[in-house]
Amino acid sequence: MKSPSFVEGIVSRVAGPRSKWVTVAAWILVTVLLTLVFPGVNSQENNAADQLPSDSLSVKAAQLQKEQFPGSGGNPALVVFYRQAGLSDSDLSALQKIAGQLTEQPLPQQTAVPPYHKMPLQALKQSVSEDGTSIVLPITFDAGADSDKLKESTQKLSELSASVIGSDPFAVKELNSDGLIARVTGPVGIGIDATGLFKGADFSLLMATVVLVLVLLILLYRSPVMAIVPLVGVGFAYGVISPILGKMAELGWIVVDAQTISIMTVLLFGAGTDYCLFFAARYRTALLEQKSKHQAVKEALFGSGGAIGMSGLTVIVSMLALIFARYGSNHRFAIPFSLAIFIMVLASITLVPAILGILGRKSFYPFAPLTPEMRAEKEAKRGRPVKEQHAVGRLSELLGRLVVTKPKTILTASLILLIVLAGFSTQIKYTYNLLASFPETMPSREGFKLLSDHYSPGSLAPVKVMVDTEGKAVDAAAALKQLPYVESVSEPVKGKTTPDIVAYEVLLKEDPFSNESIGHIPDMYAASEAVLKDAGISDPGSRVWISGQTAEQYDTEQITGRDTKVVIPIVISIIALLLLVYLRSIVATIYLMATVLLSYFSALGAGWLILNTFFGTDAIQGLIPLYAFVFLVALGEDYNIFMVSGIWKASKKHPLKEAIRIGVSTTSSVITSAGLILAGTFAVLSVLPIQVLVQFGVICAVGVLLDTFIVRPFLVPTITLLLGKAAFWPAKPEGPAAAAEEGR
């Protein structure tokens, strides 16, 4: 905890009679200057950044493919042309004209297109699906092309098709329409749609979050002014964060993508509003006792500053722990998220106190908190009896009494509920299939449906198997064809500069993004290595390379699994250390961490029940557990810290049992309000058409609600009460709490 003199020194500089104006002016000046000088973070989005580290097997394989088989490299777009009644000769002739024009005038970033225009019509018909309804035009683009350039290319392809055919087949909305239909799928189509979903979500997510927070604040505080102040604080914080992150991205220090910005927005509004409310609650209580609003600001900051600072620190270090992750998006979250929380904490202990110091009691209009003397004077002028204004509501008082009256019953019921919900987390199925997370009407998903229905699903993303034969007779194709999940294997192709390296294109029978297909990658390595070993090639494990989307998804599964095993223990260790330093209690640190971990698994279980039952989710994205853990553990400790700090403070003046009652009562309303708002901001993600954000939002919203309504008001206080003075060990409680164990 900060000493009074230190806190008062800060307050005198940020929220004193004169300095409060300087503080607000300084924030305005800094925000304006940064906005004018530095680029905004949205302008620096890079949605084509690598996700896998350079030493991943699939990345090494892709590099070898680029060197030895340049014609087969790049980023493929699979353009599916489909007519329900069957493709006509005129359809195929039009496709030949399109291929010819693409050869003469390539699209931006285009590197290859098949010579359909040079093939006799009868030969081209061999590429049509067996039912005669579909044909695929594969167009390869530069591997480094970003989604904006690729989208521009597909738009030009649409225009070209419309000019050749007479109508735009890409604009036909329904797949069961009678005319010619075209869809872009494959890695290019999937990448364009993924970026488009996130970009389209930015503005709607921001507006929905602002409206939700504003409505909740008005309903909870019944004050339009108090509803706006936290949003002002968050707005200024974002105004500073955006250009700083934008400049860092421009300099190449960090990489930000649309997903990072979307989640950061939710984090900022949720956690930022919480911090503002923590201070506002203390400020309102102080205004009931202090006539001077400046003295009330001092007392409020002294009472909440330590908890806000500690809460923010737990979130910051938790987010920074992601820097040890190796998967791209996990690693890229670390700096933007931790910096955002750091600046938000600064705003919460400087800008918000200054604004509330300026507004004074008007902050809570029309229910302004007054001292007993001020209220008596006001009612006397009106000739009305004086009504006492309470710092704690009746429901909060009732909750505090209930916890200390029946702790064993409440503890047992809370544990049963959380453990049962946590049990459902063992039933969760995970997927790394990005395509399955898209709405069914997205072009790339519709294109994949056409491929699946009329071709082998594996044609969406062929697997490239390359082996170094060292000049020996090796028939890897025969071994690969024997695998039950392989549809076909192409003829071998020799490397450009190293002929001993031979490549095969393998089509899988199932969706190449499915868990089953991903799980076959080790088997394909094993089969290829066995052939090399039988041919007498030494160290066959280093002579096989597998590239393609399926191999990349396998590496994604392995690396994100590694990140989970590495980052989670780091987060637990750091937060436990911070709690130990702050509370000076080993026992309290252990049970606070245990309750948050139990809450996390309960959130996963409850979130899975909701997603599976109401959203029809068959599997959640494999990245979700780590995302949810970092957010829920860090934010969950926020509420524990705020409440436990209240209990610890009250224990200096009251017996432990009474201190717990006071701590629960005085923090109940503000934590409930903060929890509802934080859960609401996460829940906003569930209305977006992006399943990874829907799943993340639902699980985090459920986790916050469990923390708010089960862990914080019931589980933690009852454990503290039943442990008695042992909860402080090895430190000893001060004041009346050090006396006989009245808390038992």
N, C-alpha and C positions, 0 to 999 in steps of 0.2 A: 504494500500500500504506500502511496505517496504521503510524505509528511505534510501537515497543514501549511507550513511556511513555503514549501516548494509549490504547492498547488495555488496558494494565494499569490505567489509571485507570478505564476502563469496567468491567473485571472486578471491581475492588475495590468497585464500587457494585452489581453485579448477582450475583456468584457468589463473594464472599468467605466466610470462615468464618461470619460472622453475616448479611451482607447477602443471601446466597442465600435465607434464610428470608423476608427482607423483600421480595425480588423476587417470590417465589411468592405471598406474601400480597397484594402490590400487584396482581398479575394477577387473583387471585381477587376482590379487593375491586372493582376496576374492572369486571370482567366482570359481577359480581352487580349493581352499581349501574346500569350501562348497561342491563342486561336488565330491571331493575325500573322504570327511568325512561323509557326509549325503547321504541318499538314494534319488533318484529322485522321484518326485511326481507320475510318472506313475507306479513305482514299488509298490506303496502303495494304488492302487485303491481298493475300496471296493464297488462292485456293488450289494451287497446283504444287504446293510444297511437298517434298518427299515425306512419306509417313514412316518408311522403313529405314533403319540405319544402313550405311554403305556396306557393312560386312555381313548383311543378311544373305542367305543362300540364293534367294530369288533375285536379289539386286545384282549379285555377282553373275548370276546366270544371264540376266538381262544385258549386262555389260558385254559378256562374251557373245551373246546373240547379236548385239549391235556391231561388234567387231568382225565376227566371222560370217554372219548371215544378214548383212545390212538390208537386203530386200525384204526380209521377214520381220524386221524390227518396227519401231514406231508405235503409234497409238491408233488402233484400228476403230473405225466406225462401220458398223454393219447396217447397211441401209436395206430394209426389207420392203419389197414391193409386193402387194397382195391384192387379188381380186377374188371375191367370194365365189363367183361363178366360174373362175378359171382364167388364167392370163391368156390374152389373145395375141396373135402375131403382131398386131399394131402396138400392143403394150411392150413386147420385147423389142420391137424396132425402135420405139421411143427410148427404151433403156439403152440401146446401142448408141443412139444419138447423144444421150446424156453422157455416156462413157467417153465418146469421141470428143465432145466439147471439154470435158474435164481433163482429157489428155492434152488438148491444145491450149486450154486456158485453165491451169490448175487453181483450185481454191486456195485461199490463204493457208499456209502451213501444210498443204497437201504434199505428200511425198510419193504416193503410188496409187494407181487405180488399175484394175484388170482390163485388158484390151478386148472388152466385149464387142466393140465396134468393128474389130477385125475378124471376128468369128462368124462363120455362116450361121444363119438363123437356126438351122437344124442342130448344129453343134451347141449353140447357146441353150437350146431346150434341154440339154442334158443336165444343166444346172438348176432347172426348175424342180420344185418339190414333186414327189410321187403323185400327189393328188392334183398337180397342175395349177395350184392356186398361188404359189409364192416363188420368189427368186430373191437372192441376196446380192447386193452390190457392195463389196468391201472396199472401203476407201481408207488409206493409211495416212495419218498426219504425223508431223514431227512430235517426238516424244516429249519435248519441252514446251509445247504450245499450251498456253493457259486456257481456261474455260471460256473466257470472253472471246478470244480469237477463234476457238473452235465453234462457239455459238454463231459467230459472224459467218463462218464457213458454211454451217448447216443452213443458215438463212439464205445464203446465196445459192446453195444447192436447191432449196425450195423454190426460189425464183427461177432458176434454170429449168427445173422440172415443169413448172407451170407454163413457161414459154414454149417448151417442146411438146408437152402433152395437151395444152389448152386449158388445163385446170390444175390447181395445186393439190397433189395427192397427200401432201403433209398436213393440209388444212382440214381434211375429212375427220370429223370427230369420232364417229362410231365405227368400230371394227366390223360390224355386221352390215355396213352400208353396201350398196350395189356397185359403186364405182371403184376406181383404182385407188388404193390406199398405200401410203408410204410412212415408215417410221424409222428413226435412227436409234439403234441400240448398240450393244457392245460397250467397251470401255469409254469411248468418246461420248456416246449418248448418255451413259450413266453419269459420267463426270459433269456434263452440261446440266443435267437435271438436278444433280445433287447441289451444285453451286446455285442454280436458279431458285431452288427451294429455300436455301439459307438467305440468299439476297432478298427474296420476296418477303422473308419473315422479319427482316430487321425492323422496318418501320412499323409494321403491324404489332410486333412484339413490344416495341417501345411504347406505342400508344395504349395498348391493352394493359400494360404494366402500370403506366401512369394513372389511367382511369381507375383501375382496380385499387391501387394504393390510396388514391384520393377518396374513393367511396368508402373504403374500409376505415380510413382515418376519421372521416366525418361521422360515420356510424358509431365508432368506438369512443371518440372524444367529444362528439356533439359540438365541435367548434370548427368553423371553416378556416379560421386563422391557423389553428394547431394542425389542421390537415395539410396546409400549404407549406409550413415551415420545413418539415422534413424533406419535402420534394424540392424545395429551394436548396437545401443543403446538398442533396444528392445531385441536383442539377449543376451546381457549382463544382462539385467534386468531379462529375463527368466532364465538365468544361475544361478542367485542368488535366484530367487523365487522358482524354482523347488526343490532344496535340502532343503530349509527352510520349505516349505510345506510338503515335504516328511518326514522330521524329526518330524514335528508336528503330522503328521498322524501316524507315527511309535510309537510315545509316547501316542497316543490315545487322543490327544488334539482336533483334528479335524478329520472329515471323508471326503474323496474325492472319487468321482466316475468318470466314463468316461465322463459323461455329463458335470460335473463341469470343467474338464480339457479342454474339447472341447470349451466351451463357454469362459473360461478364456483366451484361446489362441487367440480367436477373439478379445476379449476386450483389451488384451495387445497390439496386433498389431495395432488395430484401434486407441485406445486412446493414446497409446505410440507414434505412428507416428504423431498424432495431436500435442502433446506437443513438440516433436522435431521440427516440422514445425513452431510452434508458435515462438520458439526461433530463428530458422534459418531465418525466415522472418525479424525479428528485426535486426539480425546480418548482413544480406545483406544490409538493409537500412543504418546501421551504417558504413559499409565499403564504402558506397558512399560518406561519409562525413569525415571519419577518416582514415588517412594513416596508423596508428598503428593498427594492428589486435588485439592487447591486449586491447587497449582502446575501440575498437569496441565491443569486447566481454563484457567488463564492461557495456557499454551503452545498449547492447542488453539484457543482463540479468536484468539490472535495468528496462528496458522498458517492458520485458515480464515475469520476475520472479514472480511478484505479481499475474498476471493473470493466469500463469501456476499453481502456488501454490493454488490459490483460486479455479480454475477449478478442480484440482486434489482433493481438499478437499471436494468439492460438490459430486464428484463421490464416494470418500471413505466413507463419512457419509451415502450416499444413500445405498451403498452396506452393510454397517454395520447395517442399519435398518432392514435388512433381519434376523438379529439375533433374532428379536422378532417374527419371523414366527414359526409356529409349524409343518408345513409339512416338512418332512425330507430334500428333495432337496432344498427347499426354504431356510431353516435354514442353510444348509451346504454351500450355496453360500457365506455367509456373510464374513467369515474370509479370504478364499482364494482370493476372488475378491478384497476386500479392501486392503489386504496386497500387492497384485500384483500392484494395482494402486499406492500405497504409494512408493514402490520401483521404479516403472516406473517414478514417479515424481522426485525422487532423481536422477535417471539417467539423466533425462531431464535437470536438473539445475546444474549437476556436470560433468558427463561423456561427454554428448554431447557438452557442451561449451568447455570442455578441448580438445576434438577431433577437433572441428572446430577452436579452438585457435591454434592448431598445424598445421592444414591444411591452415588456413588463406584464402586468396582469391582463392586458388586452390579448395576449397570446392565447388565452383560454376563453375568450368571448364566445357566447354570452354568459358562461358560468365561471366568472373570474374568481379565483381563490383569494379570500380575504382573511386577515388576522381577526381574532375574536373582537378586538377593539374596533377595527374598521367596519366589521359587520354590524356591531352594536350601534355604531354611529350612523351607518347607512339606514338601518331599520328604524332607528329612532326618528330620523327625518321623515320617514314614511308612516310613522305611527304603527308599525307592525312589530309583532314579537320576534325576537332573535332566534333564527334557526341555525343550529350548529352545523358547520361544514366539516365533514370527516375526510381525513387523508386516505382512509381505507374504506372501500365499499362493504356493504353487508355480506355479499357473496364471498368476498375475499376473507372477511372475518370468519365466516362459517367454515370455509375451507381450512383455514389455519387451525381452528378448534377441532375439526374433524380429524386432521392428521395426527394431532397429539393425543386424541381421545382413544382411537382404535388403531394404533400403528401396526400391530401384528396382522389384523384382518386386512387392512389396506395393502400391506406389503405382500401378503400371500396372493390376494386377488390380482395385484399389478404384475407380479412375477408369472402367475399362471397365464394371464393374457399375453404378455410379451413372449414367453417361451413357446406358447402354442403358435403364435404368428411366426416366430423365428423358425419353427419346424417346417413351415411351408417353403422356406428359402432353399431347402434341400431338393425341392421338386423343380426348381427353375431350370429351363433349358436355354442354352445360349447359342447365338448365331453370329456369323461375321458376314452374312449375306446383305450387302448394302442395298441391292436391288429390291429385296423383300421389304425394306423399310420405306419404300416409296409408295405414294398413293397409286391405286390400280390404274388410274387414268393418265399417269405420266407416260410420255412417248417411249422412253427407253423400256419401261416395264411392258407396255403394249407390244413393242417390237419383240421383246423376249417371249411373250406369249405366242406371237405368230411363229417364231422360230421353234418353240417347244412343240406347238401343235402340228407343224408341217415339216420340221427337220429334227435332227438330233439336238436336244438342249445343249449338248456340249459344244455345238458350233458357235455358241455365244462367246466362248473364251477358250480356244484350243490350248492344250498344254504342249509346251515345247521341251522335248527331252533331247539333250545333247550329250554325247559320250566321246571320249578320247580313245580311239581304237589302237593307237600307237602303231598303225599300219597292219594290224593283224585282222584276220577274218572274224568279224563280230556281227552277229545277227540279233541286234537288240530289238528289232521290230517283232520278231517271232515271240520273244519273251513278253513284250508289252501286249501283243494281241491275245495272249493266253489269259491275261488278267480279266476277270469276269465283268468288271465295270468299264472296260474300254470298248467303245463303239468301232473305232477304226484307227489305223496307224498309216501315215503317209509313207511314200518311198523315201529312202535316205537322201539327204543333201549334204555335200561336202563343204567344209569351211572355206572361206575365201582365201585366207593366207595360210591356214593349217588344214590341209585336206584330211588329215587323220581324225579331225574332229567332225563327227557326223551328227546331223540333226534329224529328228522325227517329229512330225506334228501329230499329236494324239487327241482324238475326240472322245470325250467321256459320254457315257449313256445318260447320266443324270445332270441336273443343274450344276455347272462347274463352281457355283458359289455356295452350294449346300454343304452342311457339315460332313455328310457322307463323302462327297467328292474331296473336300479338304483333307479328310482323314486318309485318303488314298495316296497322298503325296509320298509319305515314307515308304509305302509299299512299292511305288514306282521307282524310288531310289534303290530299294533293296533288289528289285527284279533286274534293274540295269546293272547294278554292281555285281550281281551274281553272274551275269553273262560275261562281264569283263574278267572276273576272277577265273571262270572256266576257260577263258581264252589265254590264261597265263599272264594277265596284266597285273603288275604289282600295284598296291595301294589303290584299289578300284574306287574307294570312297572319295578320292580327290579327282576322279576322272569322269564324274557324272554331274551334270548341271540341269536343273529344271526351272524353266521360266514360264511366265503367263500369270493370269489373274488368280487361278486356283493356287499356284505355288505362293503367290504373294499373300493370299488369304491365310495359307498355312503358317507362313512366317509371322503374319499379324497375330494369329492365335498364340503362337509361341512367345512372341515378344511382349504382348500385352499380359500374358500370364506371368512372365518374368517380372514385368513392371508391378503387377499386383503383389507379388511375393516380396519385392524389394521396398516399394514405397509405403505399403501399409505398416510394416514394423517401424519404419523411420517416423511416420506420422505419430504412431502410438507412443514411441519413445520420447519424441520432442514434446508433445503435449503433456505427457506424464511428468516430464522434468519441469516444465513451466508451472504446472499445477503444484508440484512439490515445493518449488521456490515461492510461489504466491501464497499457498495455504500453510506451508511448513508442517504438513501432516502426511506421512506415508500412508496411513490408513485411509484418509479421505481421498487421496490421490488414487488409490487402488479401486475403491468402490465407485468413485465418479467415472473412472475410465471403464470399469466393468459395466456400469449402467448404460453408458453411451454405446459400447460395443453390442450389448444386448438389444438396445434400441435400433442399431443399424441392421442387425440380422432380422429383427421384427419388421423393419421397414421394407427390407427385400421381400420377406414372405408376404406381407400385406399388399405390397405393390404388385407382386406377381399374381396374387388372387384377383386384384382389381383389373389388371391388364389382361389376364387370361379370360376372366369372366365377362367383363364389360367391353373390352376393346378387341376381343378375339385374337389376342397375341399368342402365337404358338411358341415363340422364343424371343428373348430379349437380346439386344446387341451386347457382344462380349466386352465392350468398353464400359458398360454401365456400372458394374460393381465397384471398380476403382474410382470412377467419378463420384458415385454416390457416397462412397466411404469418406473420401477427403472432405466433401461438403458437409455430410451429416455429422461426422465426428467433430470437425472444427466448429460448426455452427451449433451443434448440440451442447458443446462445452460452454459456449457463450451463455446460455441460459443457466447452466449449473453454476458457473462462476458468479453471475449476477445474483442468484438466489443465495448461494452458500456464503458469499461475501456479506450479504445481509444478515445471515444467521450468525456468522463469526462476529460481526460488529455488535449485534444485539446481545451476544453471549457475554460481552464485557460489562453489561449493566443488568442482565437478568439471568436467572437459572436457565439451564440448557433447554428444558421443555418449553419455557416461556419464550426463549430466544427463537426456537424453531417456529412456534406459533406466530411470532411477530415477523420473522423472516419470510415465511410462506404468505402471510397476509399482505405484507407491504409490497412484495414483488409480484404477487399473483396477477393483478390487473395488467401491469405493464408487460409482463412476459407473455401473458395470454394475447394481448393486443399485438405484440411484436411477432409472436408465433403465427397468429392468424394471417398477418400481413406477409411474413416470409413464406408461409405455405401457399398463400394466394399467388405470390409472384412465381413460385415454381409451378403451380397449377396452370398458370397462363400458358406454359409451354405445351400443355396437353391439347390445346386447340390448334396447334400448328400441324401442317401436313408432313412432318418429318418424324418418323417413328423413333429415332434415337433420342430426340428431344422430348417427345411425348413420354417415353419410358423413363427417361431421366427425371422429368418434371413430376410425374406421378409418384415415383419412389421417394424422391426428396420431399415432396409435399406431405406424403404419408409419414415419413420419418420425422419431419418437423412437428407435425400434429401429435405424434406419439411422445415426442420430447416435451411438448407444451402441456399436454393434458394428462400424461401418465407418469413419465419419468421425473419431470421437474416438480409437480405439485404433490405427488404421492410416493414414488419409489425412493428418491434421494432423501427427503425429509424423514421418512420412517426408518430408513437404514441409519441415518445420523442419530435419531432419537434412541433407537434400540441399542446402538453401540455406546451411547452415553459419552463419557469423557474419553473413551478409547478412540473416538472419531478424530480427536486432536493429536493423537500420538505420532511422533515422540514429543511434540510440543504439548504444553499444558494450557487448558482454558484459563482465561483471565477473569477476574471479578467473581460474581455469584456463580457462574457456571463451573468454577473450580471447586465449589463446595460439594456437599453430598450429591450423589447422582440422582437428582430429582428428575432427570430426563428419562429414567428407566420406567 
